[in-house]
Structure formats: C-alpha cells, structure tokens
C-alpha cells in the first residue's frame, strides 16, 4: 500500500496504537521539526506526521516514522469481494511466475469488483532513470490516465516519480510488531511475508522470495546466528527466542490455516535504550537482512 501526504495513518506505540496525518514525506535526509531524529532515504522513506486525538482532530504535535512502520487507517483501506474472497482495492500485487502480465490490482468498476492486470513480465521498470520515466509517460499519455479500471492507469502509476514499486506492492503486515510483552521484553510479529492469499509478495528491492528458500535461510539463521542488532548495525541488542517458518506445506502438516506464507518470530530485547524506543513506537518493526548474488537464468 502506498502512503502519500495527507493520508491518515496508524502505528504501534507503547503496546497500543497511535494515529496521525502524514504532512510530509522525506526521501533525502532528516525529517524536520520532530523530537527524535528520523532519517528518510530513497530506499527507506520516512514521514513527518501530525498526531490526532481520539476524535481524529489534529493536535499540532509532530513525530517522525519510517513509512514501513505505518499502516493506513482502517477508514482509508477499501475492501471488496472478488470470486468469493475478500480483497483489498487499489493495491497492486505481483502475479505468479508464468502469468501473461507482471502485476494485478483489484478495483471497483461500478458495483462490480474487477481484476486489472498490467505490465510485461519481460520488461524491467526503470522508473529511477529520468529519461526512461519521461519517455514511458509521454508514450502512454500518462497525464491523462485517470481511469482506475484500465491497465494504462496502473502502468503509469508505476512509472511516476513520487512512489516506488516496492512501496506500492509490499504487504502491510510484514515486519510490524504485532504483540508486545513488557514483562519479558518480547516482541512478536511476521519478520517476513513471502506470499499473501496465494500471491507472491515483492520485497523492497523488487525481488520475490520463494517459500522454500526462506525456510532454508531461517534454518541457517536459527542454527548459527539468532542475533539481533539495531538497524543491522553495532552490537547485539537482543536475540530471536521463537521462530516459526510458515509455508503451505508446513501449515497443512500442522493443521495451521493462514493466508500468508512467511516467518513468525518472537524477539527478546536486552538493551534498555532500544526497549524504550520499542515502547515509544519509534521502533515498531522488524527488518531482516541478507546477501544474495543475482544471476540471469534461461530455462
């Protein structure tokens, strides 16, 4: 789900949920005029948010958070029924390998819900190249693309400057702290989500992780590492205590029903400063790291 200026958002804070309105998105430096330093980059944008009270009225108090830690408020998320299942509207997703198109999205077409597919699976989206972006948008007359039920509209959205493909397609629950145990200093959540309702989930680098590949990586991490650091840097600040990779095969074997495949973790925080940031909501998400070598494969 993409987040834009003016959107109503929520985030985890001290075991509860805080809410606010996005006033500014920062991709090239520090978020201005907030109590705690938060830096936004091209790869990891941040937002300057005005907190709202219980009635939804702006308070004038500003905070900063990474976009990856935010959710659109429920009244901002539209859902509908398609082929007997509940789907989220206007949120693009990557289609399975072998599909005739690269992405899909559910939209409202009058009273009906429509699935729009778009994008060549053999075409790379070079939206960070100003010339490529300008040429694509000119060829497709993107300035006049306003019909959400058309493939042209969504292709043009992917070639605009203000939002990345990964922001538009990533799952909203991945990495978020979903449960906090203050007594034991434990946080629980999905460290990674690789499929959602059978659809592959694209990560922030534009890649898709196969469930079997994730399980192998999780097994190695738990056997040899288990260490957690703050923002992947510095000394150890905690440890993964519980770990459960969930794939369809594992879930079916154990009688676990889930719309997601991924990795559930419980992380114990040792560091006092980091735990304070968890309670305040400044640190409200997991982030897994890793290295890979990309190779072209012609099968």
C-alpha distance (Angstrom), angle and dihedral (degrees) to the residues before:
residue distance angle dihedral
X1 . . .
X2 3.80 . .
X3 3.80 119.3 .
X4 3.78 121.0 -150.5
X5 3.80 137.7 -178.0
X6 3.79 109.6 -72.5
X7 3.81 95.8 28.0
X8 3.80 119.5 133.9
X9 3.80 109.3 -123.7
X10 3.80 140.6 177.1
X11 3.80 135.0 -156.5
X12 3.81 139.6 -179.9
X13 3.80 113.7 -86.8
X14 3.83 128.1 173.4
X15 3.77 92.7 -24.2
X16 3.82 91.9 -48.3
X17 3.78 137.8 71.4
X18 3.80 127.6 -86.9
X19 3.80 123.9 -162.9
X20 3.75 137.0 -157.2
X21 3.80 149.0 141.9
X22 3.80 122.8 -94.1
X23 3.81 108.0 -119.7
X24 3.80 99.7 170.7
X25 3.80 139.4 8.3
X26 3.81 117.3 -147.4
X27 3.80 123.3 -160.7
X28 3.80 102.0 160.6
X29 3.80 111.5 44.9
X30 3.79 147.2 -20.8
X31 3.78 121.5 -17.5
X32 3.83 104.4 -113.2
X33 3.81 128.9 -124.4
X34 3.81 100.5 8.9
X35 3.84 129.1 126.0
X36 3.83 97.7 -119.3
X37 3.80 124.5 42.0
X38 3.81 113.3 -106.9
X39 3.80 121.7 173.0
X40 3.78 125.4 -153.0
X41 3.79 124.3 -157.1
X42 3.77 137.8 177.1
X43 3.80 90.5 -98.9
X44 3.83 95.7 40.3
X45 3.83 111.3 26.7
X46 3.79 121.2 -164.7
X47 3.79 133.4 -154.4
X48 3.79 136.4 -138.5
X49 3.79 104.7 -139.5
X50 3.79 132.9 -168.0
X51 3.81 109.8 -143.0
X52 3.81 116.9 -128.6
X53 3.81 127.6 -152.1
X54 3.82 127.1 -121.0
X55 3.81 89.9 -80.3
X56 3.79 92.2 52.0
X57 3.80 95.3 -106.9
X58 3.85 117.7 143.3
X59 3.80 112.5 -108.6
X60 3.80 99.9 -164.6
X61 3.83 90.8 -119.9
X62 3.79 112.4 127.7
X63 3.81 129.1 -154.0
X64 3.78 135.1 170.6
X65 3.80 129.6 -132.0
X66 3.78 138.2 164.4
X67 3.80 112.5 -101.2
X68 3.81 88.4 -124.5
X69 3.83 89.9 66.1
X70 3.83 94.7 52.3
X71 3.78 133.3 88.3
X72 3.77 127.0 -164.6
X73 3.79 109.9 -110.8
X74 3.77 113.4 -99.4
X75 3.79 92.7 -107.2
X76 3.83 87.0 59.4
X77 3.80 94.8 54.1
X78 3.80 115.6 81.9
X79 3.78 120.2 -159.7
X80 3.77 133.0 -177.0
X81 3.80 141.6 168.8
X82 3.80 121.8 -94.2
X83 3.82 123.3 174.8
X84 3.79 90.6 -16.0
X85 3.81 97.3 -51.3
X86 3.79 133.2 97.1
X87 3.80 113.2 -110.4
X88 3.79 134.5 -179.3
X89 3.77 114.6 -115.5
X90 3.80 125.3 -129.8
X91 3.82 94.3 10.7
X92 3.82 112.5 120.8
X93 3.80 119.8 -143.5
X94 3.80 135.4 -173.1
X95 3.80 114.8 -101.4
X96 3.83 121.7 -131.0
X97 3.78 119.9 -87.0
X98 3.80 111.8 -83.8
X99 3.81 94.8 34.6
X100 3.79 118.4 134.6
X101 3.81 90.0 -123.6
X102 3.80 133.0 40.8
X103 3.83 102.1 -134.8
X104 3.78 140.4 23.7
X105 3.80 136.0 -164.1
X106 3.81 135.5 -175.4
X107 3.80 116.5 -130.0
X108 3.78 138.5 169.6
X109 3.81 114.9 -104.3
X110 3.77 103.0 -174.6
X111 3.78 106.8 -59.3
X112 3.80 93.0 -19.9
X113 3.81 132.0 82.1
X114 3.78 114.3 -125.7
X115 3.80 131.3 -165.8
X116 3.81 111.4 -140.4
X117 3.81 118.7 -164.4
X118 3.78 123.7 -165.0
X119 3.79 145.4 158.1
X120 3.79 129.4 61.2
X121 3.83 112.0 -96.1
X122 3.81 87.8 -141.4
X123 3.81 95.2 52.9
X124 3.81 124.5 89.3
X125 3.80 117.1 -141.8
X126 3.82 102.6 -129.2
X127 3.79 93.5 -178.5
X128 3.82 92.3 145.2
X129 3.81 89.1 64.8
X130 3.84 104.6 86.1
X131 3.82 93.2 -153.3
X132 3.80 93.9 48.0
X133 3.80 91.1 46.9
X134 3.81 93.3 48.0
X135 3.82 92.7 47.0
X136 3.82 93.6 48.8
X137 3.79 93.7 48.4
X138 3.80 91.7 47.1
X139 3.83 93.6 49.1
X140 3.80 91.7 50.8
X141 3.82 97.2 39.2
X142 3.79 89.1 -124.3
X143 3.80 94.1 175.9
X144 3.80 88.0 70.1
X145 3.82 97.1 41.4
X146 3.81 102.9 113.4
X147 3.82 104.2 136.4
X148 3.82 108.2 103.1
X149 3.81 90.7 -165.1
X150 3.82 90.9 64.7
X151 3.80 128.7 86.5
X152 3.81 89.0 -136.4
X153 3.80 92.3 62.7
X154 3.82 93.6 54.2
X155 3.79 94.7 41.5
X156 3.80 88.2 53.7
X157 3.81 90.5 48.6
X158 3.80 89.1 57.4
X159 3.80 90.3 52.1
X160 3.79 96.8 51.1
X161 3.79 122.1 109.4
X162 3.79 105.2 -128.5
X163 3.81 101.2 64.2
X164 3.80 134.2 39.3
X165 3.80 125.9 -129.7
X166 3.80 90.5 -118.5
X167 3.83 91.5 54.1
X168 3.80 90.6 52.3
X169 3.80 96.4 47.9
X170 3.80 106.6 32.6
X171 3.78 120.1 110.2
X172 3.81 115.6 -105.5
X173 3.81 97.1 -135.0
X174 3.80 100.1 49.4
X175 3.79 113.1 116.8
X176 3.79 96.3 -0.5
X177 3.78 121.4 136.5
X178 3.81 101.5 -118.3
X179 3.81 100.3 173.9
X180 3.80 132.3 25.3
X181 3.81 126.9 -164.4
X182 3.82 106.3 -164.8
X183 3.80 95.0 -175.0
X184 3.81 92.9 57.4
X185 3.83 96.5 27.5
X186 3.79 90.8 -124.3
X187 3.77 128.9 148.8
X188 3.80 124.7 -166.1
X189 3.77 132.9 -160.9
X190 3.80 149.9 108.5
X191 3.80 106.6 -60.0
X192 3.79 88.9 -171.6
X193 3.80 136.6 8.3
X194 3.79 115.8 -163.8
X195 3.81 101.1 172.0
X196 3.80 132.7 23.7
X197 3.82 118.5 -163.7
X198 3.78 89.4 -19.6
X199 3.81 94.8 -50.2
X200 3.83 120.3 116.0
X201 3.81 114.1 -113.3
X202 3.80 118.0 -134.9
X203 3.81 115.9 -138.6
X204 3.81 128.0 -140.3
X205 3.79 91.7 -86.5
X206 3.80 91.3 53.8
X207 3.81 93.5 -106.0
X208 3.80 132.9 128.1
X209 3.82 121.3 -138.9
X210 3.78 117.3 -148.3
X211 3.85 112.7 -131.3
X212 3.81 92.0 -123.3
X213 3.81 90.7 51.6
X214 3.80 91.0 51.0
X215 3.82 91.7 51.6
X216 3.81 91.8 53.0
X217 3.82 91.2 49.4
X218 3.83 92.1 47.3
X219 3.80 91.2 50.1
X220 3.80 92.0 53.4
X221 3.81 92.3 45.2
X222 3.79 93.4 51.8
X223 3.81 93.7 44.0
X224 3.80 98.0 47.7
X225 3.84 110.7 15.0
X226 3.85 123.5 17.8
X227 3.83 88.4 160.7
X228 3.79 122.7 135.8
X229 3.81 127.0 -157.3
X230 3.79 133.2 -176.2
X231 3.81 108.5 -96.6
X232 3.85 89.5 -15.6
X233 3.81 91.7 -68.0
X234 3.80 141.4 98.2
X235 3.78 128.6 10.3
X236 3.79 128.2 -14.4
X237 3.82 112.1 -79.3
X238 3.80 99.0 175.5
X239 3.76 147.6 -19.1
X240 3.80 139.1 -114.9
X241 3.82 104.5 -110.0
X242 3.81 100.0 174.8
X243 3.78 127.3 30.1
X244 3.80 130.7 177.9
X245 3.80 123.9 172.0
X246 3.79 109.9 -156.7
X247 3.80 120.4 -156.3
X248 3.79 127.6 158.5
X249 3.80 89.5 -104.8
X250 3.82 93.5 50.2
X251 3.79 92.5 42.9
X252 3.80 93.5 50.0
X253 3.81 90.7 48.4
X254 3.82 92.6 52.3
X255 3.80 97.5 37.6
X256 3.81 92.4 -112.7
X257 3.80 116.1 148.1
X258 3.81 115.6 -154.9
X259 3.80 136.9 155.8
X260 3.81 87.7 -147.6
X261 3.76 138.5 64.7
X262 3.78 116.0 -156.2
X263 3.79 145.2 86.2
X264 3.82 125.7 -51.3
X265 3.80 116.7 -162.2
X266 3.79 141.3 177.7
X267 3.80 112.6 -151.2
X268 3.81 125.0 -163.8
X269 3.81 115.2 -148.6
X270 3.82 117.0 -146.1
X271 3.81 100.0 173.6
X272 3.85 115.8 88.9
X273 3.81 94.3 -150.6
X274 3.78 93.4 49.7
X275 3.81 91.7 47.5
X276 3.81 89.7 53.2
X277 3.81 88.9 54.3
X278 3.80 90.4 49.3
X279 3.82 91.2 52.6
X280 3.81 92.6 46.5
X281 3.79 91.9 50.8
X282 3.79 94.8 -117.1
X283 3.80 88.6 115.7
X284 3.78 104.6 39.5
X285 3.78 103.7 144.6
X286 3.78 146.1 56.4
X287 3.78 122.1 -125.7
X288 3.78 123.5 -168.2
X289 3.77 121.4 -155.1
X290 3.75 134.0 -158.6
X291 3.77 147.2 145.9
X292 3.78 130.2 -117.0
X293 3.77 139.1 171.1
X294 3.79 114.8 -130.8
X295 3.79 117.6 -143.3
X296 3.78 132.6 177.3
X297 3.78 112.1 -114.8
X298 3.79 125.0 -163.5
X299 3.76 109.7 -169.7
